[in-house]
């Protein structure tokens, strides 16, 4: 009896083991948890309302929604090649406040001094400078404050300069232009509306479609900024100024001593003047700027047109160079990219504050005078024979139906025709020294190289630039 009982128990035990095996086969247990990076765990303890992502690959697959309801997935860099390099990052911090940027940098300074740091604003860079191997990466896009505020920095100001624009460093200019009506106000921003606020303002900020011709570089319009330096301290700058004179569209200002606060307390400005100057030309090297306040001008933006003209490449270069000596007009050379169109120019009339239609008329008058003076009377009818107007008609038709953006005819076309841009463009425009003929050799090479694979173009471009610099 005992032996039979033992046999039954053994059989039941075997059956139970067999069933366990089947269960594990079809319902395997979860893998043991992967040990988290101790740095990431520590930084999670440091932040208050922000997120720290230990798994970079998971972050790349995460969908985020901005204040306007637009969705983006992962890093969403302007150049897809940069997205392919993000695996090099150690972890990602997505701060929602200056306070948390400060907390993370302070913790790194105190406990993890050998860990590199990288940061990005809009992510427009085609050179992937925001990615640094094994770094703590600050994705600033959640710093998206946008406020049009009264000018309380200056003791007095001229009419039209009574408003300022405060923006978080993570915004793209397309977000700012959704809240600031460009038909009423102007401020210096990127030509492409996908340009990030931080990179643009901290490295000069040139708008080649008329705004910089009126108001200067973007960095010269910064009135205040907030930056977190390496030890986690928060430094705020304000620069009062007063317009001194305006002559032929050139405005100058008397700039008064800086006002500086460190961690909320007023400090002697003399110790921070170098930091202020450095931030506005190479800012990403000296700290993480979290907020800007820039000058707004209560004047409508100049209208930017895309225009097609049947010029050969040398004529196109000559037009761009010659127009550079006339302050009334801005003409930049664009290369192929819009369907069925060859050479395209980006044109803006910056003399006075005219309607879009009036600006267009002045552009055509200027071009007619230029072509007749340069090539003879036979060019007087260039509008008909060279088809310079048909693209403008398409623009107005597209806008009239409310497609690809909103606005009056010919307005904000960098955004409205954005769907036609090619992803493999190396550059959309370039700024050159008008008196340096060597620079135009780069453009001539660029035109010849358009038919080559992109990698070959980039390598050849580096060689040409090096040759120009040697000369």
C-alpha positions as CSV (number, residue, x, y, z in Angstrom):
1,X,0.0,0.0,0.0
2,X,2.8,2.4,0.9
3,X,4.6,1.6,-2.3
4,X,1.4,2.3,-4.4
5,X,1.0,5.6,-2.6
6,X,4.5,6.6,-3.3
7,X,4.1,5.7,-6.9
8,X,0.9,7.9,-7.2
9,X,2.7,10.8,-5.5
10,X,5.7,10.4,-7.8
11,X,3.3,10.4,-10.8
12,X,1.5,13.5,-9.7
13,X,4.8,15.2,-9.1
14,X,6.0,14.3,-12.6
15,X,2.7,15.5,-14.1
16,X,2.9,18.8,-12.2
17,X,6.5,19.2,-13.5
18,X,5.4,18.4,-17.0
19,X,2.5,21.0,-16.8
20,X,4.9,23.6,-15.4
21,X,7.2,23.0,-18.4
22,X,4.4,23.4,-20.8
23,X,3.2,26.6,-19.1
24,X,6.8,28.1,-19.2
25,X,7.0,27.1,-22.9
26,X,3.9,29.0,-23.9
27,X,4.1,31.7,-21.2
28,X,7.7,32.3,-20.5
29,X,8.5,34.3,-17.4
30,X,9.7,37.9,-17.9
31,X,13.5,38.4,-18.2
32,X,15.2,39.6,-15.1
33,X,15.2,43.4,-15.0
34,X,18.2,45.0,-16.7
35,X,20.3,46.9,-14.1
36,X,19.7,50.7,-14.7
37,X,22.6,53.0,-15.2
38,X,23.4,54.4,-11.7
39,X,23.9,57.8,-13.3
40,X,20.4,57.8,-14.7
41,X,18.9,56.6,-11.4
42,X,20.7,59.5,-9.6
43,X,19.5,62.1,-12.1
44,X,15.9,60.9,-11.8
45,X,16.2,61.7,-8.1
46,X,17.5,65.2,-8.9
47,X,14.6,66.5,-11.2
48,X,11.3,67.7,-10.0
49,X,8.8,67.9,-12.9
50,X,11.0,66.7,-15.8
51,X,11.6,63.3,-17.4
52,X,14.9,61.4,-17.6
53,X,15.1,58.5,-20.1
54,X,17.6,55.8,-19.4
55,X,16.8,53.9,-22.6
56,X,17.9,56.0,-25.5
57,X,16.4,53.5,-28.0
58,X,13.0,53.6,-26.3
59,X,13.2,57.5,-26.3
60,X,13.7,57.4,-30.1
61,X,10.4,55.5,-30.4
62,X,8.4,57.8,-28.0
63,X,5.8,60.1,-29.4
64,X,5.6,63.6,-28.0
65,X,2.8,66.2,-28.5
66,X,3.6,70.0,-28.3
67,X,1.4,72.8,-27.1
68,X,-0.2,73.1,-30.6
69,X,-1.1,69.4,-30.7
70,X,1.5,68.5,-33.2
71,X,3.1,65.1,-32.7
72,X,6.8,64.3,-33.2
73,X,8.5,60.9,-32.7
74,X,11.7,60.6,-30.8
75,X,14.5,63.0,-31.6
76,X,13.1,64.2,-35.0
77,X,16.3,66.0,-36.0
78,X,16.2,68.2,-39.2
79,X,18.7,65.8,-40.8
80,X,17.6,62.1,-40.7
81,X,21.3,61.1,-40.4
82,X,21.4,62.6,-37.0
83,X,18.6,60.3,-35.8
84,X,20.8,57.4,-36.8
85,X,23.6,58.6,-34.4
86,X,21.5,59.0,-31.3
87,X,22.4,55.5,-30.0
88,X,25.7,57.0,-29.0
89,X,24.1,59.0,-26.3
90,X,24.1,57.7,-22.7
91,X,20.7,59.0,-21.6
92,X,18.3,61.8,-22.4
93,X,17.0,64.5,-20.1
94,X,13.8,66.3,-21.2
95,X,13.5,69.3,-18.9
96,X,10.4,71.3,-18.4
97,X,12.0,74.1,-16.4
98,X,15.2,76.0,-15.8
99,X,15.0,74.6,-12.3
100,X,15.5,71.1,-13.5
101,X,18.2,71.9,-15.9
102,X,20.0,73.5,-13.0
103,X,19.4,70.5,-10.7
104,X,20.8,68.0,-13.3
105,X,23.9,70.1,-14.1
106,X,24.5,70.6,-10.4
107,X,24.3,66.9,-9.7
108,X,26.7,66.2,-12.6
109,X,29.1,68.8,-11.4
110,X,29.1,67.4,-7.8
111,X,29.1,63.7,-8.5
112,X,29.7,62.9,-12.2
113,X,32.3,65.5,-13.3
114,X,33.7,63.3,-16.1
115,X,30.4,62.8,-17.9
116,X,30.1,64.9,-21.1
117,X,27.0,67.0,-21.7
118,X,25.2,67.7,-25.0
119,X,22.0,69.7,-25.8
120,X,19.7,70.5,-28.7
121,X,17.0,73.1,-29.3
122,X,15.0,72.6,-32.5
123,X,17.4,70.0,-33.9
124,X,17.7,71.8,-37.3
125,X,21.5,71.2,-37.6
126,X,22.6,69.1,-40.6
127,X,26.0,68.4,-39.0
128,X,24.6,66.6,-35.9
129,X,26.6,68.8,-33.5
130,X,24.1,68.2,-30.8
131,X,25.2,64.5,-30.5
132,X,28.1,63.7,-28.3
133,X,29.2,60.2,-27.5
134,X,28.2,58.8,-24.1
135,X,26.8,62.2,-23.1
136,X,23.9,63.3,-20.9
137,X,21.7,64.8,-23.7
138,X,19.4,67.7,-22.9
139,X,16.4,67.7,-25.3
140,X,15.1,71.2,-24.7
141,X,11.9,71.0,-26.8
142,X,9.6,71.0,-23.7
143,X,10.9,74.5,-22.9
144,X,8.3,76.0,-25.1
145,X,7.1,79.2,-23.4
146,X,5.9,81.9,-25.9
147,X,4.9,85.3,-24.5
148,X,4.6,88.7,-26.2
149,X,5.3,91.1,-23.3
150,X,5.7,94.8,-22.7
151,X,9.2,96.3,-22.8
152,X,10.1,96.7,-19.2
153,X,13.9,96.5,-19.8
154,X,14.4,100.0,-21.3
155,X,13.7,103.2,-19.4
156,X,12.4,104.7,-22.6
157,X,12.0,103.5,-26.2
158,X,10.9,104.8,-29.6
159,X,7.5,104.0,-31.0
160,X,7.3,100.5,-32.4
161,X,9.8,99.0,-29.9
162,X,7.5,98.7,-26.9
163,X,7.0,94.9,-27.1
164,X,9.4,92.0,-26.5
165,X,9.0,88.3,-27.2
166,X,10.0,85.8,-24.5
167,X,10.5,82.2,-25.7
168,X,11.8,79.0,-24.3
169,X,15.0,77.8,-25.9
170,X,13.3,74.6,-27.2
171,X,10.9,76.3,-29.6
172,X,11.1,76.3,-33.3
173,X,10.3,79.5,-35.1
174,X,7.2,78.1,-36.6
175,X,5.7,78.0,-33.1
176,X,6.6,81.6,-32.5
177,X,5.1,82.7,-35.8
178,X,1.9,81.0,-34.8
179,X,1.5,83.4,-31.9
180,X,3.2,86.5,-33.4
181,X,1.4,87.9,-36.5
182,X,4.2,88.6,-39.1
183,X,1.8,91.0,-40.9
184,X,1.9,93.2,-37.8
185,X,5.1,92.5,-36.0
186,X,8.7,91.7,-37.0
187,X,11.5,89.9,-35.2
188,X,14.6,88.3,-36.6
189,X,14.1,84.6,-37.0
190,X,15.3,81.7,-39.2
191,X,14.3,81.7,-42.9
192,X,13.2,78.1,-42.6
193,X,10.5,77.9,-40.0
194,X,11.8,74.6,-38.7
195,X,15.0,76.3,-37.3
196,X,15.3,76.1,-33.6
197,X,15.4,79.2,-31.5
198,X,18.5,78.3,-29.4
199,X,20.9,77.4,-32.2
200,X,19.9,80.4,-34.3
201,X,20.2,83.1,-31.6
202,X,23.3,81.7,-30.0
203,X,25.4,81.6,-33.2
204,X,24.7,84.9,-34.9
205,X,21.3,84.3,-36.4
206,X,21.2,85.7,-40.0
207,X,17.9,86.0,-41.9
208,X,18.8,86.4,-45.5
209,X,15.3,87.3,-46.7
210,X,15.1,90.9,-45.5
211,X,14.9,90.8,-41.7
212,X,18.6,91.1,-41.0
213,X,18.9,93.8,-43.6
214,X,16.4,95.8,-41.5
215,X,17.3,94.8,-37.9
216,X,20.7,93.1,-38.0
217,X,21.7,89.7,-36.8
218,X,19.4,87.8,-34.4
219,X,22.0,87.8,-31.6
220,X,21.9,91.7,-31.7
221,X,18.2,91.6,-30.9
222,X,18.6,89.5,-27.7
223,X,17.4,91.8,-24.8
224,X,17.6,89.2,-22.0
225,X,18.4,85.5,-21.5
226,X,18.6,82.9,-18.8
227,X,21.5,80.4,-18.8
228,X,22.5,77.5,-16.5
229,X,26.3,77.3,-16.3
230,X,28.4,74.2,-15.5
231,X,28.0,74.2,-11.7
232,X,24.2,74.5,-11.9
233,X,24.0,78.2,-11.2
234,X,21.3,80.1,-13.0
235,X,22.4,83.5,-14.5
236,X,20.0,86.0,-16.0
237,X,21.1,88.9,-18.1
238,X,19.2,92.0,-19.3
239,X,20.7,94.7,-21.5
240,X,19.0,98.1,-21.5
241,X,19.5,100.3,-24.6
242,X,18.4,103.5,-26.3
243,X,18.2,104.1,-30.0
244,X,20.8,106.7,-31.0
245,X,20.0,107.3,-34.7
246,X,18.6,105.8,-37.8
247,X,20.1,106.5,-41.3
248,X,19.1,104.8,-44.5
249,X,17.7,101.9,-42.7
250,X,20.7,101.4,-40.4
251,X,19.7,101.7,-36.8
252,X,22.2,102.0,-34.0
253,X,21.8,101.9,-30.2
254,X,23.5,103.2,-27.1
255,X,23.8,100.1,-24.9
256,X,23.7,100.7,-21.1
257,X,25.4,98.5,-18.4
258,X,24.1,95.0,-18.1
259,X,21.9,93.9,-15.3
260,X,22.8,90.5,-14.0
261,X,21.2,88.1,-11.4
262,X,22.8,84.9,-10.2
263,X,20.4,82.4,-8.6
264,X,17.9,85.2,-8.2
265,X,20.2,87.7,-6.5
266,X,21.6,90.8,-8.2
267,X,25.4,90.6,-8.8
268,X,28.1,92.9,-10.2
269,X,27.8,92.9,-14.0
270,X,31.5,93.3,-14.6
271,X,32.2,89.7,-13.7
272,X,29.8,88.4,-16.3
273,X,30.3,90.7,-19.4
274,X,32.5,88.2,-21.1
275,X,29.9,85.5,-20.6
276,X,27.2,87.6,-22.1
277,X,29.3,88.4,-25.1
278,X,30.4,84.8,-25.6
279,X,26.8,83.5,-25.3
280,X,25.6,85.5,-28.2
281,X,28.3,84.1,-30.7
282,X,29.1,80.7,-29.4
283,X,26.5,80.2,-26.7
284,X,26.3,76.4,-26.7
285,X,29.9,76.2,-25.5
286,X,29.3,78.1,-22.3
287,X,26.1,76.8,-20.7
288,X,22.6,75.8,-21.4
289,X,20.4,78.8,-22.3
290,X,16.8,78.0,-21.3
291,X,15.0,81.3,-22.2
292,X,15.4,84.3,-24.5
293,X,13.8,87.6,-24.7
294,X,14.2,89.3,-28.1
295,X,13.2,92.7,-29.5
296,X,9.9,92.9,-31.5
297,X,9.3,95.7,-34.0
298,X,5.7,96.8,-34.5
299,X,6.2,96.7,-38.3
300,X,5.1,94.1,-40.8
301,X,7.7,91.6,-42.1
302,X,9.0,92.1,-45.6
303,X,7.3,89.7,-48.0
304,X,9.6,86.9,-49.3
305,X,8.9,85.7,-52.8
306,X,10.3,82.6,-54.6
307,X,10.9,83.6,-58.2
308,X,11.9,81.6,-61.2
309,X,14.0,83.3,-63.9
310,X,15.5,81.6,-66.9
311,X,19.0,82.8,-66.3
312,X,22.1,80.7,-66.8
313,X,24.2,80.0,-63.8
314,X,26.7,82.8,-64.3
315,X,23.9,85.4,-64.9
316,X,22.3,84.1,-61.7
317,X,25.5,84.7,-59.6
318,X,25.9,88.1,-61.2
319,X,22.3,89.1,-60.2
320,X,22.8,88.0,-56.6
321,X,26.1,89.8,-56.3
322,X,24.9,93.1,-58.0
323,X,21.8,93.2,-55.9
324,X,23.9,93.0,-52.7
325,X,25.0,96.6,-53.2
326,X,21.4,97.9,-53.2
327,X,19.8,98.2,-49.7
328,X,16.3,98.3,-51.2
329,X,16.2,94.7,-52.3
330,X,17.5,91.3,-51.2
331,X,18.0,88.5,-53.7
332,X,19.4,85.2,-52.7
333,X,20.2,82.3,-55.1
334,X,18.3,79.1,-54.5
335,X,19.1,75.8,-56.3
336,X,16.8,73.2,-57.7
337,X,14.2,71.8,-55.3
338,X,10.7,73.0,-56.4
339,X,9.2,70.6,-59.1
340,X,9.5,71.7,-62.7
341,X,11.6,74.7,-61.8
342,X,15.3,75.2,-62.3
343,X,17.0,78.3,-60.9
344,X,14.9,79.9,-58.1
345,X,15.6,83.1,-56.3
346,X,14.5,84.2,-52.9
347,X,13.5,87.9,-53.2
348,X,12.4,90.5,-50.7
349,X,11.8,94.2,-51.0
350,X,12.9,95.9,-47.8
351,X,12.6,99.6,-48.6
352,X,9.6,100.9,-46.7
353,X,6.5,99.0,-45.4
354,X,4.4,98.2,-48.5
355,X,1.7,95.6,-49.1
356,X,2.7,92.3,-50.6
357,X,1.4,93.4,-54.0
358,X,3.2,96.7,-53.8
359,X,6.5,95.0,-52.8
360,X,6.1,92.6,-55.8
361,X,5.6,95.6,-58.1
362,X,8.7,97.3,-56.8
363,X,10.7,94.0,-57.3
364,X,9.6,93.8,-60.9
365,X,10.5,97.4,-61.6
366,X,13.9,96.9,-60.0
367,X,14.6,93.8,-62.0
368,X,13.5,95.4,-65.3
369,X,15.9,98.3,-64.7
370,X,18.7,95.9,-63.8
371,X,18.3,93.7,-66.8
372,X,18.0,96.6,-69.3
373,X,21.1,98.3,-67.7
374,X,23.1,95.0,-67.7
375,X,22.0,93.2,-70.9
376,X,20.4,95.9,-73.1
377,X,16.9,97.0,-74.2
378,X,15.9,93.6,-75.5
379,X,15.6,92.5,-71.9
380,X,12.8,95.0,-71.1
381,X,10.1,92.4,-71.6
382,X,11.8,89.8,-69.5
383,X,8.6,89.2,-67.5
384,X,6.9,87.8,-70.6
385,X,9.8,86.1,-72.3
386,X,11.6,84.7,-69.2
387,X,8.4,83.6,-67.3
388,X,9.5,85.2,-64.1
389,X,5.9,85.5,-62.9
390,X,4.2,82.1,-63.2
391,X,5.5,80.7,-59.9
392,X,4.0,83.7,-58.1
393,X,0.7,82.9,-59.6
394,X,0.9,79.3,-58.4
395,X,1.8,80.5,-54.9
396,X,-1.3,82.7,-54.8
397,X,-3.5,79.9,-56.1
398,X,-2.2,77.5,-53.5
399,X,-2.7,80.1,-50.7
400,X,-6.1,81.1,-52.0
401,X,-7.4,77.6,-51.6
402,X,-5.9,77.5,-48.1
403,X,-3.4,74.8,-48.9
404,X,0.0,74.4,-47.3
405,X,-0.5,77.2,-44.9
406,X,-2.4,80.5,-44.5
407,X,-1.6,84.0,-45.3
408,X,-2.0,86.7,-47.9
409,X,-0.6,86.1,-51.4
410,X,3.2,85.8,-51.4
411,X,3.5,85.8,-47.6
412,X,5.4,83.3,-45.5
413,X,6.3,81.2,-48.5
414,X,9.2,79.5,-46.8
415,X,6.5,77.6,-44.9
416,X,3.8,77.5,-47.5
417,X,6.0,75.8,-50.1
418,X,7.9,73.8,-47.5
419,X,6.3,70.5,-48.8
420,X,8.3,70.9,-51.9
421,X,11.7,71.0,-50.3
422,X,14.1,68.1,-50.9
423,X,15.5,66.3,-47.9
424,X,18.9,65.8,-49.6
425,X,19.5,69.5,-50.0
426,X,23.0,70.3,-48.7
427,X,22.0,73.9,-48.1
428,X,19.2,76.2,-49.0
429,X,21.1,79.5,-49.1
430,X,24.5,80.8,-48.3
431,X,26.0,84.1,-47.1
432,X,29.1,85.2,-48.9
433,X,31.5,88.1,-49.0
434,X,30.5,90.1,-52.0
435,X,34.1,91.2,-52.7
436,X,35.6,87.7,-52.6
437,X,35.4,86.0,-56.0
438,X,36.8,82.8,-54.7
439,X,33.6,82.1,-52.7
440,X,31.6,82.0,-55.9
441,X,33.8,79.1,-57.1
442,X,32.1,77.1,-54.3
443,X,28.7,77.9,-55.8
444,X,29.9,77.0,-59.3
445,X,31.2,73.7,-58.0
446,X,28.0,73.1,-56.1
447,X,26.0,73.5,-59.3
448,X,28.2,71.1,-61.2
449,X,28.0,68.6,-58.4
450,X,24.2,68.4,-58.1
451,X,24.1,65.3,-60.2
452,X,26.5,63.4,-57.9
453,X,25.5,61.2,-55.0
454,X,25.2,63.2,-51.8
455,X,28.2,61.6,-50.0
456,X,30.4,62.5,-52.9
457,X,29.1,66.0,-53.0
458,X,29.8,66.5,-49.3
459,X,33.4,65.2,-49.6
460,X,34.0,67.3,-52.7
461,X,32.6,70.3,-50.9
462,X,35.0,70.0,-48.0
463,X,37.9,69.9,-50.5
464,X,36.7,73.0,-52.3
465,X,36.2,74.9,-49.1
466,X,39.7,74.0,-47.9
467,X,41.1,75.2,-51.2
468,X,39.3,78.5,-51.0
469,X,40.6,79.0,-47.4
470,X,44.2,78.3,-48.6
471,X,43.9,80.8,-51.3
